[in-house]
């Protein structure tokens, strides 16, 4: 019985260590995020302060706080990529939840998968955690 418990404990620790190694070697926090832009639909862009400033106060857009390690974030991103028409020709910026700390604090994005929707005057229209595709579509179709 004790041998089985020790084996299970060792297996659990090993899996945890493997998960940590995988998580921390997937991306380097000190380097800029790299994306294969060919796989990104028009309007779904990587967050950049200059692009944010360009959109802010000019047109409706959204900022999606995304984390590569987050399965819910990946699921939402997959749905956006599968049907980019949900963006209605507008822009959704993909901000790295772990790197964009100041932006996250400014808009009080407490969890990854938070999406901040902005009106064209730059004011915050909505803040949603894991919004539905229909919510995104409805916002951008206004």
DSSP file (Angstrom, degrees, kcal/mol; ACC not computed):
  #  RESIDUE AA STRUCTURE BP1 BP2  ACC     N-H-->O    O-->H-N    N-H-->O    O-->H-N    TCO  KAPPA ALPHA  PHI   PSI    X-CA   Y-CA   Z-CA
    1    1 A X     >        0   0    0      0, 0.0     4,-2.1     0, 0.0     5,-0.2   0.000 360.0 360.0 360.0 -46.2    0.0    0.0    0.0
    2    2 A X  H  >  +     0   0    0      1,-0.2     4,-2.4     2,-0.2     5,-0.2   0.873 360.0  53.5 -65.1 -37.1    2.8    2.4    1.0
    3    3 A X  H  > S+     0   0    0      2,-0.2     4,-2.2     1,-0.2    -1,-0.2   0.898 108.7  49.4 -64.5 -40.9    4.7    1.6   -2.2
    4    4 A X  H  > S+     0   0    0      2,-0.2     4,-2.5     1,-0.2    -2,-0.2   0.907 110.9  49.4 -64.5 -43.0    1.7    2.4   -4.4
    5    5 A X  H  X S+     0   0    0     -4,-2.1     4,-2.3     1,-0.2    -2,-0.2   0.909 111.9  48.3 -63.8 -42.3    1.2    5.7   -2.6
    6    6 A X  H  X S+     0   0    0     -4,-2.4     4,-2.5     2,-0.2    -2,-0.2   0.889 111.1  50.9 -65.3 -39.1    4.8    6.6   -3.1
    7    7 A X  H  X S+     0   0    0     -4,-2.2     4,-2.4     2,-0.2    -2,-0.2   0.924 111.6  47.0 -64.1 -44.7    4.7    5.7   -6.7
    8    8 A X  H  X S+     0   0    0     -4,-2.5     4,-2.5     2,-0.2    -2,-0.2   0.895 112.1  50.7 -64.6 -39.7    1.6    7.8   -7.3
    9    9 A X  H  X S+     0   0    0     -4,-2.3     4,-2.5     2,-0.2    -2,-0.2   0.929 111.3  47.6 -62.8 -45.6    3.2   10.7   -5.4
   10   10 A X  H  X S+     0   0    0     -4,-2.5     4,-2.4     1,-0.2    -2,-0.2   0.893 111.9  50.5 -63.0 -40.2    6.3   10.5   -7.5
   11   11 A X  H  X S+     0   0    0     -4,-2.4     4,-2.4     2,-0.2    -2,-0.2   0.917 111.0  48.9 -63.8 -43.6    4.2   10.3  -10.7
   12   12 A X  H  X S+     0   0    0     -4,-2.5     4,-2.3     2,-0.2    -2,-0.2   0.911 112.0  47.9 -62.6 -43.5    2.2   13.4   -9.7
   13   13 A X  H  X S+     0   0    0     -4,-2.5     4,-2.6     2,-0.2    -1,-0.2   0.900 111.5  51.6 -64.2 -40.9    5.4   15.3   -8.9
   14   14 A X  H  X S+     0   0    0     -4,-2.4     4,-2.4     2,-0.2    -2,-0.2   0.915 110.6  47.4 -62.2 -43.8    6.9   14.3  -12.2
   15   15 A X  H  X S+     0   0    0     -4,-2.4     4,-2.5     2,-0.2    -2,-0.2   0.893 111.8  50.6 -65.6 -39.6    3.8   15.4  -14.1
   16   16 A X  H  X S+     0   0    0     -4,-2.3     4,-2.4     2,-0.2    -2,-0.2   0.926 111.0  48.6 -62.8 -44.5    3.8   18.7  -12.3
   17   17 A X  H  X S+     0   0    0     -4,-2.6     4,-2.5     1,-0.2    -2,-0.2   0.908 111.4  50.2 -61.8 -42.6    7.5   19.3  -13.1
   18   18 A X  H  X S+     0   0    0     -4,-2.4     4,-2.5     1,-0.2    -1,-0.2   0.910 110.2  50.0 -62.5 -43.2    6.8   18.4  -16.7
   19   19 A X  H  X S+     0   0    0     -4,-2.5     4,-2.6     2,-0.2    -2,-0.2   0.904 111.5  48.5 -63.1 -41.6    3.9   20.9  -16.9
   20   20 A X  H  X S+     0   0    0     -4,-2.4     4,-2.6     2,-0.2    -2,-0.2   0.919 111.6  48.6 -65.2 -43.8    6.0   23.7  -15.3
   21   21 A X  H  X S+     0   0    0     -4,-2.5     4,-1.4     1,-0.2    -2,-0.2   0.934 113.2  48.2 -61.2 -45.6    8.9   23.0  -17.7
   22   22 A X  H  X S+     0   0    0     -4,-2.5     4,-1.0     1,-0.2     3,-0.2   0.923 112.8  48.6 -60.2 -46.0    6.5   23.1  -20.7
   23   23 A X  H  X S+     0   0    0     -4,-2.6     4,-0.6     1,-0.2     3,-0.4   0.923 115.2  42.4 -62.1 -46.4    4.9   26.3  -19.5
   24   24 A X  H  < S+     0   0    0     -4,-2.6    -1,-0.2     1,-0.2    -2,-0.2   0.623 114.8  49.2 -82.8 -12.0    8.1   28.2  -18.9
   25   25 A X  H  < S+     0   0    0     -4,-1.4    -1,-0.2    -3,-0.2    -2,-0.2   0.537  93.9  75.0-100.5  -6.9    9.8   27.1  -22.0
   26   26 A X  H  < S+     0   0    0     -4,-1.0     2,-0.3    -3,-0.4    -2,-0.2   0.876 111.0   9.3 -70.6 -36.9    6.9   27.9  -24.4
   27   27 A X     <  -     0   0    0     -4,-0.6     2,-0.7     6,-0.0    -1,-0.2  -0.995  67.4-133.7-145.0 148.4    7.6   31.6  -24.2
   28   28 A X    >   -     0   0    0     -2,-0.3     3,-2.3     4,-0.1    -3,-0.1  -0.905  13.3-149.5-103.7 114.2   10.2   33.8  -22.9
   29   29 A X  T 3  S+     0   0    0     -2,-0.7    -1,-0.1     1,-0.3     4,-0.1   0.728  95.7  58.2 -57.0 -22.1    8.7   36.7  -20.9
   30   30 A X  T 3  S+     0   0    0      2,-0.1     2,-0.3    -3,-0.0    -1,-0.3   0.599  98.3  71.0 -83.6 -10.1   11.6   39.0  -21.8
   31   31 A X  S <  S-     0   0    0     -3,-2.3     3,-0.1     1,-0.1    -3,-0.0  -0.763  91.1 -99.5-108.0 152.5   11.1   38.6  -25.6
   32   32 A X        -     0   0    0     -2,-0.3     2,-0.2     1,-0.1    -4,-0.1  -0.319  47.8 -95.8 -65.9 151.8    8.3   40.0  -27.7
   33   33 A X        -     0   0    0     -4,-0.1     2,-0.5    -6,-0.1    -1,-0.1  -0.459  37.9-152.4 -69.3 137.0    5.5   37.7  -28.6
   34   34 A X        +     0   0    0     -2,-0.2     2,-0.3    -3,-0.1    -1,-0.0  -0.948  16.6 177.9-115.2 130.6    5.9   36.0  -32.0
   35   35 A X        -     0   0    0     -2,-0.5     2,-1.1    11,-0.0     3,-0.1  -0.921  38.2-117.9-127.5 153.6    2.9   34.9  -34.0
   36   36 A X    >   -     0   0    0     -2,-0.3     3,-1.8     1,-0.2     4,-0.3  -0.817  30.9-163.9 -87.1 100.0    2.4   33.4  -37.4
   37   37 A X  G >  S+     0   0    0     -2,-1.1     3,-1.5     1,-0.3    -1,-0.2   0.753  79.9  70.4 -63.7 -24.9    0.5   36.2  -38.9
   38   38 A X  G 3  S+     0   0    0      1,-0.3    -1,-0.3    -3,-0.1    -2,-0.0   0.811  99.3  49.8 -61.6 -27.7   -0.8   34.1  -41.8
   39   39 A X  G <  S+     0   0    0     -3,-1.8     2,-0.5     2,-0.1    -1,-0.3   0.503  93.1  91.8 -89.1  -3.3   -3.0   32.3  -39.3
   40   40 A X  S <  S-     0   0    0     -3,-1.5     3,-0.1    -4,-0.3     5,-0.0  -0.797  76.6-129.7 -94.3 126.5   -4.4   35.4  -37.8
   41   41 A X    >   -     0   0    0     -2,-0.5     3,-2.1     1,-0.1    -2,-0.1  -0.345  38.6 -83.5 -70.2 156.4   -7.6   36.7  -39.3
   42   42 A X  T 3  S+     0   0    0      1,-0.3    47,-0.2    49,-0.0    -1,-0.1  -0.341 118.8  24.9 -57.3 135.2   -7.9   40.4  -40.4
   43   43 A X  T 3  S+     0   0    0      1,-0.1    49,-3.4    -3,-0.1     2,-0.8   0.187  96.0 100.6  93.2 -17.6   -8.8   42.5  -37.4
   44   44 A X  E <   +a   92   0A   0     -3,-2.1     2,-0.3    47,-0.2    49,-0.2  -0.869  56.8 166.7-102.8 102.1   -7.4   40.1  -34.9
   45   45 A X  E     -a   93   0A   0     47,-2.2    49,-3.4    -2,-0.8     2,-0.3  -0.801  42.3-103.0-123.8 154.6   -4.0   41.7  -34.0
   46   46 A X  E     -a   94   0A   0     -2,-0.3    49,-0.2    47,-0.2    47,-0.1  -0.579  52.9 -99.5 -72.9 135.6   -1.3   41.4  -31.4
   47   47 A X        +     0   0    0     47,-2.3     2,-0.3    -2,-0.3    49,-0.1  -0.284  47.3 170.3 -59.2 135.8   -1.5   44.3  -28.9
   48   48 A X     >  -     0   0    0      1,-0.1     4,-2.8    -3,-0.1     5,-0.2  -0.968  37.2-131.8-145.9 133.7    0.9   47.1  -29.5
   49   49 A X  H  > S+     0   0    0     -2,-0.3     4,-2.6     1,-0.2     5,-0.2   0.875 109.0  51.6 -56.2 -40.1    0.7   50.4  -27.5
   50   50 A X  H  > S+     0   0    0      2,-0.2     4,-2.0     1,-0.2    -1,-0.2   0.908 111.6  46.4 -64.6 -41.2    0.9   52.5  -30.7
   51   51 A X  H  > S+     0   0    0      2,-0.2     4,-2.1     1,-0.2     5,-0.2   0.906 111.5  52.1 -67.8 -40.6   -1.9   50.5  -32.3
   52   52 A X  H  X S+     0   0    0     -4,-2.8     4,-2.9     1,-0.2    -2,-0.2   0.939 110.9  47.7 -57.6 -48.0   -4.0   50.8  -29.2
   53   53 A X  H  < S+     0   0    0     -4,-2.6    -1,-0.2     1,-0.2    -2,-0.2   0.863 109.5  54.2 -62.1 -36.9   -3.5   54.6  -29.2
   54   54 A X  H  < S+     0   0    0     -4,-2.0    -1,-0.2    -5,-0.2    -2,-0.2   0.890 116.6  36.5 -64.3 -40.6   -4.4   54.7  -32.9
   55   55 A X  H >X S+     0   0    0     -4,-2.1     3,-2.6    -5,-0.1     4,-1.7   0.854  92.9 100.3 -80.6 -37.0   -7.7   53.0  -32.3
   56   56 A X  T 3< S+     0   0    0     -4,-2.9    64,-0.1     1,-0.3     4,-0.1  -0.304 100.0   3.1 -60.9 121.2   -8.6   54.6  -28.9
   57   57 A X  T 34 S+     0   0    0     62,-0.5    -1,-0.3     2,-0.3    63,-0.1   0.514 123.1  74.7  82.6   5.4  -11.1   57.4  -29.4
   58   58 A X  T <4 S-     0   0    0     -3,-2.6     2,-0.3     1,-0.4    -2,-0.2   0.721 103.4  -9.6-116.1 -37.8  -11.3   56.7  -33.1
   59   59 A X  S  < S-     0   0    0     -4,-1.7    -1,-0.4    60,-0.2    -2,-0.3  -0.985  79.1 -79.8-158.8 159.3  -13.4   53.6  -33.6
   60   60 A X        +     0   0    0     -2,-0.3    31,-0.6    -3,-0.1     2,-0.3  -0.422  61.0 147.0 -63.9 139.4  -15.0   50.7  -31.6
   61   61 A X  E     -bC  91 118A   0     57,-1.3    57,-3.3    29,-0.1     2,-0.3  -0.940  32.5-133.2-159.2 177.6  -12.4   48.0  -30.8
   62   62 A X  E     -bC  92 117A   0     29,-1.8    31,-3.2    -2,-0.3     2,-0.5  -0.968   4.0-143.6-141.0 156.3  -11.6   45.4  -28.1
   63   63 A X  E     -bC  93 116A   0     53,-2.4    53,-2.7    -2,-0.3     2,-0.6  -0.991  14.7-159.8-121.8 122.6   -8.7   44.2  -26.1
   64   64 A X  E     -bC  94 115A   0     29,-3.4    31,-2.3    -2,-0.5     2,-1.0  -0.906  11.3-144.9-104.7 113.3   -8.6   40.5  -25.3
   65   65 A X  E     -b   95   0A   0     49,-3.2    48,-3.2    -2,-0.6    49,-0.4  -0.710  32.3-179.2 -81.2 106.0   -6.3   39.6  -22.4
   66   66 A X  E     -b   96   0A   0     29,-2.9    31,-3.3    -2,-1.0     2,-0.4  -0.814  21.5-164.2-113.1 143.4   -4.9   36.3  -23.5
   67   67 A X    >   -     0   0    0     -2,-0.3     3,-1.8    29,-0.2     7,-0.2  -0.999  19.3-142.2-126.7 131.7   -2.5   33.8  -21.9
   68   68 A X  T 3  S+     0   0    0     -2,-0.4    -1,-0.1     1,-0.3     6,-0.1   0.805 103.6  53.3 -59.8 -29.7   -0.9   31.1  -23.9
   69   69 A X  T 3  S+     0   0    0     -3,-0.1     2,-0.6   -46,-0.0    -1,-0.3   0.486  88.1  98.4 -84.4  -3.2   -1.2   28.7  -21.0
   70   70 A X    <>  -     0   0    0     -3,-1.8     4,-2.2     1,-0.2     5,-0.2  -0.772  55.8-163.1 -94.9 114.6   -4.9   29.3  -20.6
   71   71 A X  H  > S+     0   0    0     -2,-0.6     4,-2.0     1,-0.2    -1,-0.2   0.842  92.9  53.4 -65.0 -32.3   -7.2   26.7  -22.2
   72   72 A X  H  > S+     0   0    0      2,-0.2     4,-2.2     1,-0.2    -1,-0.2   0.889 108.6  50.0 -68.6 -38.0  -10.2   29.0  -22.1
   73   73 A X  H  > S+     0   0    0      1,-0.2     4,-2.7     2,-0.2    -2,-0.2   0.928 110.6  49.4 -63.2 -45.3   -8.2   31.7  -23.9
   74   74 A X  H  X S+     0   0    0     -4,-2.2     4,-2.4    -7,-0.2    -2,-0.2   0.882 109.8  52.1 -62.3 -38.0   -7.2   29.2  -26.6
   75   75 A X  H  X S+     0   0    0     -4,-2.0     4,-2.0     2,-0.2    -1,-0.2   0.926 111.6  45.4 -65.5 -44.7  -10.8   28.1  -27.0
   76   76 A X  H  X S+     0   0    0     -4,-2.2     4,-2.1     1,-0.2    -2,-0.2   0.924 113.2  50.6 -64.3 -43.4  -12.1   31.7  -27.5
   77   77 A X  H  X S+     0   0    0     -4,-2.7     4,-2.8     1,-0.2     5,-0.2   0.900 108.2  52.9 -60.8 -40.8   -9.2   32.5  -29.9
   78   78 A X  H  X S+     0   0    0     -4,-2.4     4,-2.4     1,-0.2    -1,-0.2   0.904 108.5  50.2 -61.3 -41.7  -10.0   29.3  -31.9
   79   79 A X  H  X S+     0   0    0     -4,-2.0     4,-1.7     2,-0.2    -1,-0.2   0.892 111.6  48.1 -65.5 -38.3  -13.6   30.4  -32.2
   80   80 A X  H  < S+     0   0    0     -4,-2.1     6,-0.2     2,-0.2    -2,-0.2   0.927 113.8  46.3 -66.1 -44.7  -12.5   33.9  -33.4
   81   81 A X  H >< S+     0   0    0     -4,-2.8     3,-0.5     1,-0.2    -2,-0.2   0.859 110.8  53.4 -66.0 -34.7  -10.1   32.4  -35.9
   82   82 A X  H 3< S+     0   0    0     -4,-2.4    -1,-0.2     1,-0.3     2,-0.2   0.851 126.8  20.2 -69.1 -34.3  -12.7   30.0  -37.1
   83   83 A X  T ><  +     0   0    0     -4,-1.7     3,-2.0    -5,-0.2    -1,-0.3  -0.629  65.8 170.4-136.5  76.4  -15.3   32.7  -37.8
   84   84 A X  G X   +     0   0    0     -3,-0.5     3,-1.8     1,-0.3     5,-0.4   0.631  67.9  83.2 -65.0 -11.3  -13.5   36.1  -38.1
   85   85 A X  G >  S+     0   0    0      1,-0.3     3,-1.7     2,-0.2    -1,-0.3   0.705  71.9  78.1 -64.7 -16.7  -16.8   37.7  -39.3
   86   86 A X  G <  S+     0   0    0     -3,-2.0    54,-0.3     1,-0.3    -1,-0.3   0.769  86.1  61.0 -61.8 -23.1  -17.7   38.0  -35.6
   87   87 A X  G X  S-     0   0    0     -3,-1.8     3,-2.5    -7,-0.2    -1,-0.3   0.609  97.3-144.1 -79.9 -11.6  -15.3   41.0  -35.6
   88   88 A X  T <   -     0   0    0     -3,-1.7    -3,-0.1     1,-0.3    -2,-0.1   0.808  67.8 -55.0  55.7  32.4  -17.5   42.8  -38.2
   89   89 A X  T 3  S+     0   0    0     -5,-0.4    -1,-0.3     1,-0.3     2,-0.1   0.532 115.2 117.8  78.8   4.8  -14.5   44.3  -39.8
   90   90 A X    <   -     0   0    0     -3,-2.5     2,-0.4   -48,-0.1    -1,-0.3  -0.275  65.9 -98.8 -94.3-176.0  -13.4   45.8  -36.5
   91   91 A X  E     - b   0  61A   0    -31,-0.6   -29,-1.8    -3,-0.1     2,-0.5  -0.891  24.8-173.9-114.3 136.0  -10.2   45.2  -34.5
   92   92 A X  E     -ab  44  62A   0    -49,-3.4   -47,-2.2    -2,-0.4     2,-0.4  -0.991  18.7-149.2-121.6 120.0   -9.6   43.0  -31.5
   93   93 A X  E     -ab  45  63A   0    -31,-3.2   -29,-3.4    -2,-0.5     2,-0.9  -0.750   6.8-141.5 -90.4 134.1   -6.1   43.4  -30.0
   94   94 A X  E     -ab  46  64A   0    -49,-3.4   -47,-2.3    -2,-0.4     2,-0.4  -0.836  21.5-169.0 -97.8 102.0   -4.7   40.3  -28.3
   95   95 A X  E     - b   0  65A   0    -31,-2.3   -29,-2.9    -2,-0.9     2,-0.6  -0.785  26.4-118.5 -96.0 132.7   -2.8   41.5  -25.2
   96   96 A X  E >>  - b   0  66A   0     -2,-0.4     4,-2.7   -31,-0.2     3,-0.6  -0.580  19.3-150.5 -71.9 116.5   -0.5   39.0  -23.4
   97   97 A X  T 34 S+     0   0    0    -31,-3.3    -1,-0.2    -2,-0.6   -30,-0.2   0.831  93.6  46.4 -58.4 -36.0   -2.0   38.7  -19.9
   98   98 A X  T 34 S+     0   0    0    -32,-0.4    -1,-0.2     1,-0.1     3,-0.2   0.746 120.4  36.2 -81.2 -24.1    1.3   38.0  -18.3
   99   99 A X  T <4 S+     0   0    0     -3,-0.6     2,-1.6     1,-0.2     3,-0.3   0.791 102.0  67.5-100.7 -32.3    3.3   40.8  -20.0
  100  100 A X     X  +     0   0    0     -4,-2.7     4,-2.4     1,-0.2    -1,-0.2  -0.401  58.6 149.8 -90.9  61.5    0.9   43.7  -20.3
  101  101 A X  H  >  +     0   0    0     -2,-1.6     4,-2.5     1,-0.2    -1,-0.2   0.894  67.7  49.4 -63.8 -45.0    0.8   44.3  -16.5
  102  102 A X  H  > S+     0   0    0     -3,-0.3     4,-2.7     2,-0.2    -1,-0.2   0.923 113.8  45.8 -63.6 -44.1    0.2   48.1  -16.6
  103  103 A X  H  > S+     0   0    0      2,-0.2     4,-2.1     1,-0.2    -1,-0.2   0.906 111.8  52.6 -64.3 -41.7   -2.7   47.7  -19.1
  104  104 A X  H  <>S+     0   0    0     -4,-2.4     5,-2.5     1,-0.2     4,-0.2   0.910 113.2  43.9 -60.3 -43.7   -4.2   44.9  -17.1
  105  105 A X  H ><5S+     0   0    0     -4,-2.5     3,-1.0     3,-0.2    -2,-0.2   0.910 109.4  56.5 -68.2 -42.5   -4.1   47.0  -14.0
  106  106 A X  H 3<5S+     0   0    0     -4,-2.7    -2,-0.2     1,-0.3    -1,-0.2   0.887 118.6  32.1 -57.4 -41.2   -5.4   50.1  -15.7
  107  107 A X  T 3<5S-     0   0    0     -4,-2.1    -1,-0.3    -5,-0.1    -2,-0.2   0.263 108.6-121.5-103.2  11.3   -8.6   48.2  -16.9
  108  108 A X  T < 5 +     0   0    0     -3,-1.0     2,-1.2    -4,-0.2    -3,-0.2   0.885  43.3 173.3  51.3  47.7   -8.8   45.9  -13.9
  109  109 A X      < +     0   0    0     -5,-2.5    -1,-0.2    -6,-0.2    -2,-0.1  -0.746   2.8 176.3 -84.6  96.8   -8.5   42.7  -15.9
  110  110 A X        +     0   0    0     -2,-1.2     2,-0.3    -3,-0.2    -1,-0.2   0.700  60.4  31.1 -81.2 -20.9   -8.3   40.3  -13.0
  111  111 A X  S >  S-     0   0    0     -3,-0.1     3,-1.0   -46,-0.0   -46,-0.1  -0.966  87.0-101.5-136.4 153.2   -8.3   37.1  -15.0
  112  112 A X  T 3  S+     0   0    0     -2,-0.3   -46,-0.2     1,-0.2     3,-0.1  -0.335 105.2  49.4 -64.8 159.6   -7.1   36.0  -18.4
  113  113 A X  T 3  S+     0   0    0    -48,-3.2    17,-2.7     1,-0.3    18,-0.4   0.433  77.9 140.5  79.4   6.5   -9.9   35.8  -21.0
  114  114 A X  E <   - D   0 129A   0     -3,-1.0   -49,-3.2   -49,-0.4     2,-0.5  -0.623  35.4-163.0 -75.4 134.8  -11.1   39.3  -20.0
  115  115 A X  E     -CD  64 128A   0     13,-3.4    13,-2.5    -2,-0.3     2,-0.6  -0.985   5.3-158.0-121.4 125.8  -12.2   41.3  -23.0
  116  116 A X  E     -CD  63 127A   0    -53,-2.7   -53,-2.4    -2,-0.5     2,-0.5  -0.910   9.8-157.1-102.4 122.5  -12.5   45.1  -22.8
  117  117 A X  E     -CD  62 126A   0      9,-3.0     8,-3.2    -2,-0.6     9,-1.3  -0.862   7.5-158.7-102.5 132.1  -14.8   46.6  -25.4
  118  118 A X  E     -CD  61 124A   0    -57,-3.3   -57,-1.3    -2,-0.5     6,-0.2  -0.903  10.7-135.1-114.4 137.3  -14.3   50.2  -26.3
  119  119 A X    >   -     0   0    0      4,-2.8     3,-1.8    -2,-0.4   -62,-0.5  -0.333  39.5 -99.1 -73.7 168.5  -16.8   52.6  -27.9
  120  120 A X  T 3  S+     0   0    0      1,-0.3    -1,-0.1   -62,-0.1    -2,-0.0   0.730 123.3  62.0 -66.1 -20.4  -15.5   54.9  -30.7
  121  121 A X  T 3  S-     0   0    0      2,-0.1    -1,-0.3   -63,-0.1     3,-0.1   0.484 119.8-108.4 -82.9  -0.2  -15.2   57.8  -28.2
  122  122 A X  S <  S+     0   0    0     -3,-1.8    -2,-0.1     1,-0.3     2,-0.1   0.302  77.0 129.9  94.5  -8.6  -12.6   55.7  -26.3
  123  123 A X        -     0   0    0      1,-0.1    -4,-2.8    -5,-0.1     2,-0.5  -0.441  68.7 -99.2 -78.1 154.9  -14.8   55.0  -23.3
  124  124 A X  E     -D  118   0A   0     -6,-0.2    -6,-0.3     1,-0.2     3,-0.1  -0.604  36.4-178.7 -75.8 124.2  -15.2   51.4  -22.0
  125  125 A X  E     -     0   0A   0     -8,-3.2     2,-0.3    -2,-0.5    -7,-0.2   0.888  65.4 -10.1 -86.5 -47.5  -18.4   49.9  -23.3
  126  126 A X  E     -D  117   0A   0     -9,-1.3    -9,-3.0     2,-0.0     2,-0.4  -0.988  47.2-154.0-151.4 153.3  -18.2   46.5  -21.6
  127  127 A X  E     +D  116   0A   0     -2,-0.3     2,-0.4   -11,-0.2   -11,-0.2  -0.970  29.5 172.3-129.5 117.5  -15.7   44.3  -19.6
  128  128 A X  E     -D  115   0A   0    -13,-2.5   -13,-3.4    -2,-0.4     2,-0.6  -0.964  30.7-137.9-130.6 142.2  -16.5   40.6  -20.0
  129  129 A X  E    S-D  114   0A   0     -2,-0.4   -15,-0.2   -15,-0.3   -16,-0.1  -0.895  90.8 -14.8 -96.7 123.4  -14.7   37.5  -18.9
  130  130 A X  S    S-     0   0    0    -17,-2.7    -1,-0.2    -2,-0.6   -16,-0.1   0.940  87.3-157.5  49.8  60.8  -14.9   34.9  -21.7
  131  131 A X        -     0   0    0    -18,-0.4    -1,-0.1    -3,-0.3     2,-0.0  -0.289  18.8-105.8 -65.9 152.1  -17.6   36.6  -23.7
  132  132 A X     >  -     0   0    0      1,-0.1     4,-2.1     4,-0.0     5,-0.2  -0.346  24.2-115.3 -72.1 158.4  -19.7   34.5  -26.1
  133  133 A X  H  > S+     0   0    0      1,-0.2     4,-2.9     2,-0.2     5,-0.2   0.877 119.0  56.2 -60.5 -37.5  -19.1   34.8  -29.8
  134  134 A X  H  > S+     0   0    0      2,-0.2     4,-2.8     1,-0.2    -1,-0.2   0.888 105.4  50.7 -63.6 -38.5  -22.7   36.2  -30.1
  135  135 A X  H  > S+     0   0    0      2,-0.2     4,-2.4     1,-0.2    -2,-0.2   0.934 112.4  46.6 -63.6 -45.2  -21.8   39.0  -27.6
  136  136 A X  H  X S+     0   0    0     -4,-2.1     4,-2.3     2,-0.2    -2,-0.2   0.941 113.9  48.0 -60.7 -48.4  -18.7   39.9  -29.6
  137  137 A X  H  X S+     0   0    0     -4,-2.9     4,-1.3     1,-0.2    -2,-0.2   0.918 111.8  49.9 -59.4 -45.3  -20.6   39.8  -32.9
  138  138 A X  H  < S+     0   0    0     -4,-2.8     4,-0.4     1,-0.2     3,-0.2   0.904 110.4  50.0 -62.7 -42.0  -23.4   42.0  -31.4
  139  139 A X  H >< S+     0   0    0     -4,-2.4     3,-1.1     1,-0.2    -1,-0.2   0.943 114.0  43.9 -61.7 -47.2  -21.0   44.6  -30.1
  140  140 A X  H 3< S+     0   0    0     -4,-2.3    -1,-0.2   -54,-0.3    -2,-0.2   0.645 107.9  59.5 -76.5 -13.3  -19.1   44.9  -33.4
  141  141 A X  T 3<        0   0    0     -4,-1.3    -1,-0.2    -3,-0.2    -2,-0.2   0.459 360.0 360.0 -92.7   0.1  -22.3   45.0  -35.4
  142  142 A X    <         0   0    0     -3,-1.1    -1,-0.2    -4,-0.4    -2,-0.1   0.493 360.0 360.0 -67.9 360.0  -23.7   48.1  -33.6
